[in-house]
Amino acid sequence: MSALHSYRLRVRRRYRIARAIRKRRELRSMVDRTEQIKGSDLLLFSTLRNELVRLPFFLDYYRNKGINHFLIVDNDSDDGSLEYLMEQPDVSVWHTRKSYKRSKFGVDWLNWLQFRYGHKHWCLVADPDEFFIYPFCDTRPIRALTDWLDASSIKSFSAMLLDMYPRGPMTEQPYQSGQDPLEIACWFDAGNYTMTKNPMYGNLWIQGGPRSRVFFPDEPELAPALNKIPLVKWNRRYCYASSTHMLLPRGLNQVYDEWGGEKASGLLLHAKFLDTFTVKAEEELERNEHYSASVEYKAYAERLRHSPELWCKWSEKYINWRQLEILGLMSKGNWA
């Protein structure tokens, strides 16, 4: 990488951090329990809107995995999400009515919270419909993973987004609050993924799966990116540049092996496609707060009006993380 390219990325990183610091004024603290955070605590950061039905399972899932504190931005929910979060003893919550789009789709808000509270902590960023799995997650907490990453001097850990969906129309299997969504959305695409390298940031750009197959069959390049780096040993010099797809400094994106081996990696099981999603898609389309003039939500709404089903004859039913390792969707690397 040339000196000029390195300089430009450094300027971009400083700009994004400064922007996040300015954007802190858009956040109103509703309940601040951050004084509870200890030096070794694992932190989870999230931005959400109207996710009350998902929150009980989401919080319990990550508590059971070893998350010590949740730092959440509520983007003007009107379904009781904010009130529910304020009652949780391990949650600090901020509220904003400001534009999700104009905050770089929530990135500015979370960059600020990580700048303020995440320094020297392992920080996980996840939406309420994303469930982080990693090698040995059935027997080891996230702390075991971060201890190994610390011992290996690894500062960031990748987890591709794996879209999960039910068999049959989404509307036929109602989701109940507190239920494991993977009991319903337990199918996934084992193949159908493309991968390219981003020359500027050095990260991999992954697309495919059911959203490409169903919603963008003729224009797969418009399908959402699936590459994520959600787990980072945070430092105030760091920032996300685009959702959790890529980071600055650039070296944090080197989460894959270019020399023929395999680095350890995980997955975010993405349980977006439940019966609640059809209403959610219409709501988000009307709000027009998502990327590229909400082209993704336009595709969702149009397709779901005609056929709310993603399952096909090549779909695989989820069993456990070892199945996904065999399929090449994640790797334990040299972690034993």
NUTOR-780848 format. One record per residue (C-alpha): chain; residue number from 1; x, y, z; residue in three letters. Coordinates in steps of 0.2 Angstrom, whole numbers. Layout:
// NUTOR-780848
A	NUM	X	Y	Z	ALA
...
END
This chain:
// NUTOR-780848
A	1	0	0	0	MET
A	2	7	17	-5	SER
A	3	11	31	7	ALA
A	4	-3	41	-1	LEU
A	5	-16	28	1	HIS
A	6	-11	25	19	SER
A	7	-12	44	23	TYR
A	8	-29	45	15	ARG
A	9	-36	31	26	LEU
A	10	-28	39	41	ARG
A	11	-37	55	37	VAL
A	12	-53	45	34	ARG
A	13	-52	37	50	ARG
A	14	-49	53	60	ARG
A	15	-64	61	51	TYR
A	16	-76	46	55	ARG
A	17	-71	47	74	ILE
A	18	-73	66	74	ALA
A	19	-90	64	66	ARG
A	20	-95	51	79	ALA
A	21	-90	62	93	ILE
A	22	-101	76	85	ARG
A	23	-116	64	83	LYS
A	24	-116	60	102	ARG
A	25	-127	75	103	ARG
A	26	-141	66	95	GLU
A	27	-141	53	109	LEU
A	28	-151	55	125	ARG
A	29	-146	44	139	SER
A	30	-162	35	146	MET
A	31	-153	23	158	VAL
A	32	-135	24	161	ASP
A	33	-128	9	170	ARG
A	34	-110	10	163	THR
A	35	-103	12	180	GLU
A	36	-106	-7	182	GLN
A	37	-94	-11	168	ILE
A	38	-78	-19	174	LYS
A	39	-61	-19	165	GLY
A	40	-62	-36	158	SER
A	41	-81	-36	154	ASP
A	42	-87	-41	137	LEU
A	43	-99	-28	129	LEU
A	44	-112	-29	116	LEU
A	45	-117	-14	106	PHE
A	46	-133	-13	95	SER
A	47	-145	-1	87	THR
A	48	-163	-5	85	LEU
A	49	-181	0	82	ARG
A	50	-197	-9	86	ASN
A	51	-189	-25	91	GLU
A	52	-199	-29	108	LEU
A	53	-204	-46	102	VAL
A	54	-186	-51	99	ARG
A	55	-178	-43	114	LEU
A	56	-181	-57	128	PRO
A	57	-173	-71	118	PHE
A	58	-159	-59	111	PHE
A	59	-154	-53	128	LEU
A	60	-154	-70	136	ASP
A	61	-145	-78	122	TYR
A	62	-130	-66	124	TYR
A	63	-131	-67	143	ARG
A	64	-129	-86	142	ASN
A	65	-114	-83	130	LYS
A	66	-105	-72	143	GLY
A	67	-109	-54	138	ILE
A	68	-108	-43	154	ASN
A	69	-116	-27	148	HIS
A	70	-127	-21	133	PHE
A	71	-126	-3	126	LEU
A	72	-141	0	115	ILE
A	73	-147	14	104	VAL
A	74	-166	15	102	ASP
A	75	-171	24	86	ASN
A	76	-188	30	92	ASP
A	77	-197	14	95	SER
A	78	-215	15	98	ASP
A	79	-219	-4	103	ASP
A	80	-212	-3	120	GLY
A	81	-194	-8	116	SER
A	82	-187	7	125	LEU
A	83	-197	4	141	GLU
A	84	-192	-15	141	TYR
A	85	-174	-11	139	LEU
A	86	-174	2	153	MET
A	87	-180	-11	165	GLU
A	88	-165	-23	161	GLN
A	89	-152	-23	175	PRO
A	90	-137	-25	163	ASP
A	91	-142	-13	149	VAL
A	92	-138	5	146	SER
A	93	-149	13	133	VAL
A	94	-149	29	123	TRP
A	95	-164	36	113	HIS
A	96	-164	46	97	THR
A	97	-177	52	85	ARG
A	98	-163	57	73	LYS
A	99	-161	50	55	SER
A	100	-154	32	55	TYR
A	101	-148	36	37	LYS
A	102	-140	52	41	ARG
A	103	-130	43	55	SER
A	104	-122	32	42	LYS
A	105	-136	19	46	PHE
A	106	-132	19	65	GLY
A	107	-113	18	63	VAL
A	108	-110	35	70	ASP
A	109	-119	32	86	TRP
A	110	-111	15	89	LEU
A	111	-94	22	85	ASN
A	112	-96	35	98	TRP
A	113	-102	23	111	LEU
A	114	-87	11	108	GLN
A	115	-76	26	108	PHE
A	116	-83	31	125	ARG
A	117	-85	14	133	TYR
A	118	-77	1	123	GLY
A	119	-59	6	124	HIS
A	120	-48	-10	129	LYS
A	121	-64	-21	130	HIS
A	122	-69	-35	118	TRP
A	123	-84	-28	109	CYS
A	124	-97	-37	99	LEU
A	125	-109	-28	88	VAL
A	126	-125	-37	84	ALA
A	127	-143	-33	79	ASP
A	128	-158	-41	88	PRO
A	129	-160	-54	74	ASP
A	130	-142	-59	74	GLU
A	131	-135	-74	84	PHE
A	132	-116	-75	85	PHE
A	133	-109	-93	84	ILE
A	134	-91	-98	84	TYR
A	135	-80	-114	85	PRO
A	136	-85	-124	101	PHE
A	137	-99	-112	105	CYS
A	138	-109	-127	111	ASP
A	139	-97	-129	126	THR
A	140	-87	-113	127	ARG
A	141	-92	-95	131	PRO
A	142	-87	-80	121	ILE
A	143	-74	-77	135	ARG
A	144	-65	-93	130	ALA
A	145	-64	-86	112	LEU
A	146	-58	-69	117	THR
A	147	-45	-76	129	ASP
A	148	-38	-87	114	TRP
A	149	-38	-71	103	LEU
A	150	-29	-61	116	ASP
A	151	-16	-75	118	ALA
A	152	-14	-76	99	SER
A	153	-12	-57	98	SER
A	154	-28	-56	86	ILE
A	155	-38	-40	88	LYS
A	156	-53	-44	77	SER
A	157	-64	-59	72	PHE
A	158	-75	-61	57	SER
A	159	-92	-69	56	ALA
A	160	-101	-70	40	MET
A	161	-120	-66	40	LEU
A	162	-129	-83	37	LEU
A	163	-147	-79	32	ASP
A	164	-159	-92	41	MET
A	165	-177	-95	35	TYR
A	166	-192	-107	38	PRO
A	167	-198	-120	27	ARG
A	168	-214	-114	19	GLY
A	169	-222	-96	19	PRO
A	170	-215	-86	34	MET
A	171	-233	-81	39	THR
A	172	-238	-99	43	GLU
A	173	-227	-101	58	GLN
A	174	-230	-86	71	PRO
A	175	-215	-81	82	TYR
A	176	-219	-79	100	GLN
A	177	-209	-68	111	SER
A	178	-195	-77	121	GLY
A	179	-195	-91	108	GLN
A	180	-179	-96	100	ASP
A	181	-181	-90	82	PRO
A	182	-170	-103	75	LEU
A	183	-184	-116	80	GLU
A	184	-193	-108	65	ILE
A	185	-180	-101	54	ALA
A	186	-169	-116	54	CYS
A	187	-164	-118	35	TRP
A	188	-150	-109	26	PHE
A	189	-141	-109	9	ASP
A	190	-125	-120	10	ALA
A	191	-118	-113	-6	GLY
A	192	-122	-99	-18	ASN
A	193	-109	-86	-11	TYR
A	194	-97	-75	-21	THR
A	195	-82	-67	-13	MET
A	196	-71	-53	-19	THR
A	197	-57	-42	-10	LYS
A	198	-60	-24	-7	ASN
A	199	-44	-16	-14	PRO
A	200	-46	0	-3	MET
A	201	-50	-8	14	TYR
A	202	-42	-25	12	GLY
A	203	-58	-34	18	ASN
A	204	-68	-48	9	LEU
A	205	-84	-43	1	TRP
A	206	-97	-58	2	ILE
A	207	-114	-59	-7	GLN
A	208	-126	-73	-10	GLY
A	209	-138	-84	0	GLY
A	210	-157	-83	-1	PRO
A	211	-157	-64	-2	ARG
A	212	-147	-65	-18	SER
A	213	-156	-80	-25	ARG
A	214	-174	-74	-21	VAL
A	215	-174	-55	-20	PHE
A	216	-160	-51	-33	PHE
A	217	-159	-65	-45	PRO
A	218	-156	-54	-60	ASP
A	219	-145	-41	-51	GLU
A	220	-135	-51	-38	PRO
A	221	-122	-37	-37	GLU
A	222	-136	-27	-28	LEU
A	223	-138	-41	-15	ALA
A	224	-133	-36	3	PRO
A	225	-116	-39	9	ALA
A	226	-114	-53	21	LEU
A	227	-96	-50	27	ASN
A	228	-95	-44	45	LYS
A	229	-81	-41	58	ILE
A	230	-92	-40	73	PRO
A	231	-80	-44	87	LEU
A	232	-66	-32	90	VAL
A	233	-54	-29	105	LYS
A	234	-58	-10	104	TRP
A	235	-47	5	105	ASN
A	236	-52	23	103	ARG
A	237	-41	24	87	ARG
A	238	-53	12	79	TYR
A	239	-70	15	70	CYS
A	240	-81	5	58	TYR
A	241	-81	12	41	ALA
A	242	-97	4	34	SER
A	243	-109	-5	46	SER
A	244	-98	-20	53	THR
A	245	-92	-24	36	HIS
A	246	-75	-15	37	MET
A	247	-65	-6	50	LEU
A	248	-51	7	51	LEU
A	249	-36	5	53	PRO
A	250	-36	-6	38	ARG
A	251	-26	-20	47	GLY
A	252	-41	-25	57	LEU
A	253	-49	-31	41	ASN
A	254	-36	-45	39	GLN
A	255	-47	-58	46	VAL
A	256	-43	-71	32	TYR
A	257	-28	-81	27	ASP
A	258	-20	-77	10	GLU
A	259	-7	-91	11	TRP
A	260	-17	-106	9	GLY
A	261	-22	-109	27	GLY
A	262	-38	-105	37	GLU
A	263	-40	-92	51	LYS
A	264	-53	-95	64	ALA
A	265	-70	-88	60	SER
A	266	-88	-88	65	GLY
A	267	-105	-84	59	LEU
A	268	-120	-73	63	LEU
A	269	-135	-83	61	LEU
A	270	-148	-70	54	HIS
A	271	-165	-74	59	ALA
A	272	-173	-60	50	LYS
A	273	-186	-70	40	PHE
A	274	-200	-73	53	LEU
A	275	-219	-70	51	ASP
A	276	-215	-52	58	THR
A	277	-204	-48	44	PHE
A	278	-218	-44	31	THR
A	279	-225	-30	42	VAL
A	280	-207	-24	46	LYS
A	281	-202	-23	27	ALA
A	282	-217	-12	23	GLU
A	283	-213	-1	38	GLU
A	284	-195	1	33	GLU
A	285	-199	4	15	LEU
A	286	-211	18	20	GLU
A	287	-198	26	32	ARG
A	288	-185	26	18	ASN
A	289	-170	26	31	GLU
A	290	-160	12	23	HIS
A	291	-145	10	11	TYR
A	292	-146	15	-7	SER
A	293	-164	23	-7	ALA
A	294	-170	7	2	SER
A	295	-167	-4	-13	VAL
A	296	-166	-19	-2	GLU
A	297	-182	-16	6	TYR
A	298	-191	-12	-10	LYS
A	299	-186	-29	-16	ALA
A	300	-192	-37	0	TYR
A	301	-209	-29	0	ALA
A	302	-212	-33	-19	GLU
A	303	-207	-51	-18	ARG
A	304	-216	-55	-1	LEU
A	305	-232	-48	-8	ARG
A	306	-232	-62	-20	HIS
A	307	-223	-77	-12	SER
A	308	-217	-75	6	PRO
A	309	-206	-91	5	GLU
A	310	-187	-93	4	LEU
A	311	-185	-112	5	TRP
A	312	-180	-122	-10	CYS
A	313	-175	-140	-13	LYS
A	314	-156	-136	-10	TRP
A	315	-159	-128	7	SER
A	316	-150	-136	22	GLU
A	317	-157	-138	39	LYS
A	318	-146	-131	53	TYR
A	319	-139	-144	65	ILE
A	320	-124	-136	74	ASN
A	321	-108	-126	71	TRP
A	322	-98	-142	66	ARG
A	323	-110	-144	51	GLN
A	324	-106	-127	46	LEU
A	325	-87	-130	47	GLU
A	326	-89	-145	36	ILE
A	327	-98	-135	24	LEU
A	328	-84	-122	24	GLY
A	329	-94	-108	30	LEU
A	330	-84	-106	46	MET
A	331	-67	-112	53	SER
A	332	-59	-116	70	LYS
A	333	-42	-113	62	GLY
A	334	-29	-118	75	ASN
A	335	-40	-116	90	TRP
A	336	-42	-132	98	ALA
END
